[in-house]
Amino acid sequence: MRGLRPVLLPLVALLQIGSALAQAPEAPPEPPRPAPTVVSPPTAAAAPAGEPLDPSLSPECRVPGSKLYTLAKLQSVKAALKEKRPVRVLAVGSNSAGPGASASYPVKLETALERSLPDVDVVVEARGLQGEIASGAAERLRSMVADVEPDLVVWQVGTHDALARVELDSFADALDDTVKWIKSHDIDVVLVDPVYTASLAQDEYYLSIVRKVQEVAAREGVPLVQRYAAMRFLSGRTDKGEDHMLGRQFRLNDLGLRCMAEHVTRAITLSLLQPDTTGTAGPVLGKSLLPGVKDGIPGPQVNPTPDAH
């Protein structure tokens, strides 16, 4: 019996525990757990159902119209075309001039515009505003306008303001005031909003700057090149993401500059087809605007392979 004692003691203990568990009240059953809900993340490359890519752009730059531009009248450029005189364009912003690939942007823009507006002499003058925020750039831009006397100013704006985290209303006021000043001198304006980068895609402040540029363009009735949306769309179409268009320090590489030149050109040529009775700016798809001549203005020419260098 002594040899069995060490074995019996654990058995007795187990029986006592089992008896206590049997007498304990039953725990209420756990409520059934809801099946997990799977939410698919938004696809950057998604386009509105049935909306085609713009075929006038080269294949690597094609985006649907809703992700590329909002349109408005360009009265000064239209007047230059009717008078058959050269169209002078002042391109300003961080990628408008400078070392490396960005130095070729004025040539790309001028080539793309002359291809889309046949028999029209376009002269693009580019001035850089590297690192300048809208409020600081305003005075310099006014002196540039006085020097060049353009028919059109294409202003890339907002990226440096977003990186500098300037106050949103101050940014919008400075941009609004400068656009009004340019328009008051009978000069057209096209705004280009900030670049897209995945590293700031969830940054609400950066997105707020993009929205402010859109709001000013709509309020002032000027065309807008939706660079952020276009680059995001194109980044979603390749495994390289934005790297195939964006170099270091938020500067566009050669392909990015070529696509931007095409996108700016598309917004300009379609805006020139806006009737003089049109109201405020708004998204207009190129599908209904066929190449041709309207009101003496040559329409955009469809060319799927512009400026391949």
C-alpha positions in Angstrom: 0.0 0.0 0.0 2.8 2.4 0.8 4.0 2.0 -2.8 0.6 3.1 -4.2 0.2 6.2 -2.0 2.1 8.6 -4.2 0.0 7.5 -7.1 -3.4 7.7 -5.3 -2.8 11.2 -3.9 -2.8 12.9 -7.4 -5.8 10.8 -8.5 -7.8 11.9 -5.4 -6.8 15.5 -6.1 -8.0 15.3 -9.7 -11.4 13.7 -8.6 -11.9 16.6 -6.1 -11.2 19.2 -8.8 -13.6 17.4 -11.2 -16.3 17.4 -8.5 -15.9 21.1 -7.8 -16.1 21.9 -11.5 -19.3 19.8 -11.9 -21.0 21.7 -9.1 -19.9 25.2 -10.4 -22.6 27.1 -12.3 -22.2 27.0 -16.1 -20.6 30.0 -17.7 -22.9 31.8 -20.2 -22.1 30.8 -23.7 -20.0 33.3 -25.6 -21.9 35.3 -28.2 -21.1 34.2 -31.8 -18.3 36.3 -33.2 -19.2 38.2 -36.4 -17.5 37.1 -39.5 -14.5 39.4 -40.3 -15.3 42.0 -42.9 -12.7 42.2 -45.6 -12.3 45.8 -47.0 -10.3 46.1 -50.1 -8.0 49.1 -50.1 -8.7 51.7 -52.8 -6.8 51.0 -56.0 -4.7 54.0 -57.1 -5.1 53.0 -60.8 -8.9 52.7 -60.6 -10.7 54.9 -63.1 -14.4 55.7 -63.2 -16.3 52.8 -64.7 -16.2 53.0 -68.5 -13.9 56.0 -68.7 -11.2 55.4 -71.2 -7.6 56.6 -71.0 -6.9 59.7 -73.0 -5.5 58.4 -76.4 -3.9 61.7 -77.3 -1.2 61.0 -74.7 1.8 58.7 -75.1 1.2 55.2 -73.7 3.3 55.7 -70.5 1.5 59.0 -69.7 -2.1 58.0 -70.4 -4.7 58.7 -67.7 -8.5 59.3 -67.8 -9.6 62.8 -68.2 -11.2 63.0 -64.7 -7.8 62.4 -63.2 -5.9 64.9 -65.4 -7.6 68.3 -65.7 -10.3 70.7 -65.0 -10.9 73.2 -67.8 -11.7 76.9 -68.1 -11.5 79.5 -70.7 -8.1 80.9 -71.9 -9.1 84.2 -73.4 -5.6 85.7 -73.8 -4.2 82.6 -75.5 -7.3 82.4 -77.7 -6.8 86.1 -78.7 -3.1 85.4 -79.6 -4.2 82.6 -81.8 -6.9 84.7 -83.6 -4.3 87.4 -84.1 -1.9 84.8 -85.6 0.9 85.9 -83.3 3.3 83.8 -81.2 1.9 82.5 -78.0 4.2 83.4 -75.1 4.2 81.0 -72.1 5.9 81.6 -68.8 6.4 78.3 -67.0 7.3 78.7 -63.3 7.8 76.3 -60.4 10.4 73.9 -59.0 10.6 71.7 -62.1 10.3 74.5 -64.7 14.1 75.1 -65.0 17.2 73.9 -63.4 20.0 71.3 -63.6 19.7 67.8 -65.0 16.5 66.5 -66.5 14.4 69.5 -65.4 16.3 71.7 -67.9 14.6 69.9 -70.7 11.0 70.7 -69.5 10.6 74.0 -71.4 11.6 72.2 -74.6 9.2 69.3 -74.0 6.4 71.7 -73.2 7.0 73.9 -76.2 7.3 70.9 -78.5 4.1 69.3 -77.1 2.1 72.6 -77.5 3.3 73.2 -81.1 2.4 69.6 -82.0 -1.1 70.0 -80.5 -1.6 73.5 -82.0 -0.3 73.1 -85.6 0.9 76.2 -87.4 1.1 78.1 -84.1 4.4 79.5 -82.9 4.7 78.8 -79.1 7.6 80.4 -77.1 8.1 78.9 -73.6 10.1 80.9 -71.1 10.9 78.9 -68.0 11.9 80.3 -64.6 12.6 78.2 -61.5 11.2 78.8 -58.1 13.3 76.2 -56.3 12.2 75.8 -52.7 9.9 78.8 -52.8 6.5 78.8 -51.1 3.6 80.6 -52.7 3.8 83.7 -50.4 7.5 84.2 -51.1 7.2 83.4 -54.8 4.5 86.0 -55.4 6.7 89.0 -55.7 9.3 87.2 -57.8 6.6 85.9 -60.1 5.2 89.4 -60.6 8.6 90.6 -61.8 8.9 87.6 -64.1 5.6 88.4 -65.6 6.6 92.0 -66.2 9.8 90.8 -67.8 8.4 88.1 -70.1 5.0 89.7 -70.8 3.4 86.3 -71.4 -0.1 85.3 -72.7 -0.1 82.4 -70.3 1.5 81.5 -66.9 1.8 77.8 -66.1 2.4 77.7 -62.3 3.5 74.5 -60.5 2.6 75.2 -57.0 2.1 73.7 -53.5 4.8 71.0 -53.2 7.2 73.2 -51.2 4.4 74.8 -49.2 3.3 71.3 -48.2 6.9 70.3 -47.2 7.3 73.5 -45.3 4.0 73.0 -43.5 2.8 76.5 -44.1 -0.5 77.6 -42.7 -3.2 76.4 -45.0 -5.3 79.6 -45.2 -2.1 81.7 -45.7 -1.1 79.5 -48.6 -4.5 79.7 -50.2 -4.7 83.5 -49.8 -1.2 84.0 -51.3 -2.1 81.8 -54.2 -5.5 83.4 -54.7 -4.1 86.9 -54.6 -1.3 86.1 -57.1 -3.7 84.4 -59.6 -6.0 87.4 -59.4 -3.1 89.8 -60.0 -2.0 87.8 -63.1 -5.5 87.7 -64.5 -6.0 91.5 -63.9 -3.2 92.0 -66.4 -5.1 90.1 -69.1 -2.8 87.0 -68.7 -4.2 83.5 -68.5 -3.2 81.1 -65.7 -2.9 77.3 -65.6 -2.2 75.8 -62.1 -0.4 72.5 -61.6 -1.0 70.9 -58.2 1.7 69.1 -56.1 3.5 65.9 -57.1 2.3 62.5 -55.8 4.5 60.4 -53.6 3.5 57.3 -51.7 5.4 58.4 -48.6 2.9 61.3 -48.2 -0.2 59.6 -49.6 -1.7 59.4 -46.1 -0.5 62.8 -44.9 -3.7 64.8 -44.4 -1.8 68.1 -44.4 -0.2 67.3 -47.8 -3.6 66.3 -49.2 -5.1 69.6 -47.8 -2.6 71.6 -49.9 -3.6 69.6 -53.0 -7.2 70.5 -52.2 -6.4 74.2 -51.7 -4.9 74.4 -55.1 -8.0 72.8 -56.6 -10.2 75.2 -54.7 -8.4 78.3 -55.9 -8.4 77.0 -59.5 -12.2 76.5 -59.3 -12.8 79.8 -57.5 -10.7 81.8 -59.9 -12.0 79.9 -63.0 -8.5 78.8 -64.3 -7.6 75.4 -65.7 -5.9 72.9 -63.3 -3.5 70.1 -64.2 -4.2 67.4 -61.6 -0.6 66.3 -61.3 -1.2 64.5 -58.0 -4.1 62.4 -59.2 -2.4 61.7 -62.6 0.9 60.6 -61.0 -1.0 58.5 -58.5 -2.9 56.8 -61.3 0.3 56.1 -63.3 2.2 54.9 -60.2 -0.6 52.3 -59.7 0.0 50.9 -63.2 3.6 49.8 -62.6 5.5 47.8 -60.1 8.0 50.6 -59.8 5.4 52.9 -58.2 6.3 56.6 -58.5 10.0 55.8 -58.9 9.7 55.7 -62.6 8.6 59.3 -62.7 9.9 60.9 -59.5 13.6 61.4 -58.7 15.2 62.7 -55.5 13.9 65.6 -53.5 10.5 65.6 -55.1 11.9 66.4 -58.6 10.4 64.8 -61.6 12.8 62.7 -63.7 12.9 62.8 -67.5 9.7 60.7 -68.0 7.9 62.6 -65.3 8.7 65.9 -67.0 7.6 64.5 -70.4 4.3 63.3 -69.0 3.7 66.7 -67.2 4.4 68.5 -70.5 1.8 66.3 -72.2 -0.7 66.8 -69.4 -0.3 70.6 -69.3 -0.6 70.7 -73.1 -3.8 68.6 -72.9 -5.4 70.9 -70.4 -4.5 74.0 -72.5 -5.7 72.6 -75.8 -9.0 71.4 -74.4 -9.5 74.7 -72.5 -9.1 76.5 -75.8 -12.2 74.7 -77.0 -14.3 76.0 -74.2 -17.0 78.3 -75.6 -16.9 81.9 -74.6 -20.3 81.5 -72.9 -19.0 78.8 -70.6 -19.2 79.6 -66.8 -16.7 78.3 -64.2 -14.1 75.7 -64.5 -15.1 72.0 -64.4 -13.9 68.6 -65.5 -14.6 68.0 -69.2 -13.7 64.8 -70.9 -11.9 65.0 -74.2 -14.3 62.4 -75.7 -16.7 65.0 -76.9 -14.0 67.4 -78.1 -12.9 66.1 -81.4 -9.8 67.4 -83.3 -10.7 70.2 -85.7 -11.2 73.9 -85.8 -13.7 75.8 -83.7 -14.1 79.6 -83.6 -11.0 79.9 -85.6 -8.9 77.9 -83.0 -7.2 74.7 -84.1 -8.3 71.8 -82.0 -6.0 69.3 -80.2 -4.4 66.9 -82.5 -4.4 63.2 -81.5 -0.9 61.9 -81.5 -0.2 58.9 -79.3 3.6 59.2 -79.4 4.7 62.8 -78.7 8.3 63.7 -77.8 9.9 60.4 -77.2 13.2 61.7 -75.7 
